[in-house]
């Protein structure tokens, strides 16, 4: 009977100690380990706009299509710009003829004896010749501009990437400077890991990072590239008098703020398809047990 009591006591103590040990490990993993499930895949999005205005007469791409730098995306009606180039060429020819005529007149007056042509007439002829040359140079620039506008009627991809949410169609009017196509740069993917502020002391610039996408994708390797230096303060907006509008209510339960940490992806396997905006888990592997050299201190150094 006494042996049974001892066994029960030892068994209870063992279970209690195991629970404490497991709880401590879980607490350390969730509260003191540099990892977060709140990660987002990001990429540079280039908003492509036409440099000239006009009606879209042809669209050469489809939604989600892979394009390479220099590939045509869509074409704007060229007729108006072709006519403008012809008009500029005609003005160039007229200004050239005028320049040649004024130059010849100036040369003739320069060769005539001063007793026949006054100095004032000679200077006027030279000034008219110089003005005609300036008009000719202006016409040359006008031709180059018209030729450039005609070339820019064909809008091309600025980077290698994917067409996103294509919303331009034949017959649409494209205004100069207004974005019509979004291209996701295929070579610009990175990850934002939103770490709790209590874990920032565990992170260092250059620390290796594991990136685990949702699903059965293989683990990606990366490293910490930078840390955001500010986030919005929702408890301190600006009032009508441009003074701080401090919230009088204080919540006793305070959640740790999350700070964006930029992760550079070192390599992407061919069988992994990255999609901007998708979720991932980010696990940092501190390179040194000494956490005193934080990201901020290293950036200042």
Secondary structure, 3 states (H helix, E strand, C coil): CHHHHHHHHHHHHHHHHHHHHHHHHHHHHHHCCCEEEEEEEECCEEEEECCCCEEEEEECCCCCCEECCCCEEEEECCHHHHHHHHHHHHHHHHHHHHHHHHHHHHHHHHHCCCCCCCHHHHHHHHHHHHHHHHHHHHHHHHHHHHHHHHHCCEEECCCCEEEECCCCCCCCEECCCCEEEEEEECCCCEEEEEEEHHHHHHCCCCCEEEEEECCCCCCEEEEEEEECCCCCCCCEEECCCCCEEECCCCCCCCCCCEEEEEEEEEECCCCCCCCCCCEEEEEEECCCCCCCCCHHHHHHC
